[in-house]
Amino acid sequence: MAVFRIGDREIEYTLRRSPRARRASLSVTPKFFELLVPEEATKEQINAVLDRRRAWIIETVQHMAERAKVQTRVYQFVTGSKIPYRGRMTRLMIEPFDGSLVEVSFRNCFQIRKPSDLSADSSDTIIESALRLWLKRRVRDDVRDFVRRHGERHGLKPRGVQIKDQKHMWGSCGQDRQINLNWHLIFAPKPVLEYAVVHEMCHLKHRNHEPEFWNLVGRILPDWEAKKAWLDKNEHMLGWEKVEPV
């Protein structure tokens, strides 16, 4: 991993070359960033990109670090713990039962039944895994519903839809007309998830963010700006960090 120096500060980054990349692009996490460049990019061209984007890198790394500080922390998956779900913090209720697998359901709160013989050492890991699986299935079903609702009516039919664990984006639409959505959108209100789905569907017709693209988004969702604003402001709510109790 290379190091980009800005004054006395060192930020780790990875350089990735791709024959499919037409131009340089950056993605950032709190600890490092990735620079994707065309396969034939020279060292001078790479350095020029870094220098040109210096201010953006500093600002974005700081923003991501601040987001990480306020992300929901879960110390134990026990009754009374809370995780974000559909835009609000939601309580867990855990109860033992005679089954062999963790069962997750939702009715005003997460109702989780765990095997009574599940050891304390493995309980947290297994419950967290079951919760993630349940949430991914729920967001997959929601996304498919939105695609059916808006696709045929507006002539926007993707080749397929996948739910992914994407680190740097909420969704993408490939040249192959495959739409990908980040499963963490299940933590946002359902109308915000709908906006993210419509956004990617509109890229089937318009590959950029020119006015024609936003006009199409607006025809489908007239209040898209409020939903986008919620996502931009509350992205720190979209997930949790498991922290070991001290």
ZIWO-V60867 format. One record per backbone hydrogen bond with DSSP energy under -1.0 kcal/mol. NH is the residue of the N-H (numbers start at 1). CO is the residue of the C=O. Records with the same first field share a line. If there is no record, write none. Layout:
NH->CO + CO
This chain:
2->13
4->11
6->9
9->6
11->4
13->2
14->33
16->35
18->37
25->36
27->34
29->32
33->12
34->27
35->14
36->25
37->16
39->18
41->38
46->42
47->43
48->44
49->45
50->46
51->47
52->48
53->49
54->51
57->53
58->54
59->55
60->56
61->57
62->58
63->59
64->60
65->61
66->62
67->63
68->64
69->65
70->66
74->241
78->76
80->92
81->78
83->90
85->88
86->186
87->187
88->85
90->83
92->81
93->110
95->112
97->114
103->113
105->111
107->109
110->91
111->105
112->93
113->103
114->95
116->97
118->115
123->119
126->122
127->123
128->124
129->125
130->126
131->127
132->128
133->129
134->130
135->131
136->132
137->133
138->134
139->135
140->136
141->137
142->138
143->139
144->140
145->141
146->142
147->143
148->144
149->145
150->146
151->147
154->150
156->151
159->177
162->179
164->181
172->180
174->178
177->174
179->160
180->172
181->162
182->170
183->164
185->182
186->183
187->184
188->185
192->189
193->189
194->190
195->191
196->192
197->193
198->194
199->195
200->196
201->197
202->198
204->201
205->202
206->202
213->210
214->210
215->211
216->212
217->213
218->214
219->215
220->216
221->217
224->221
227->223
228->224
229->225
230->226
231->227
232->228
233->229
234->230
237->234
238->235
239->237
241->72
243->74
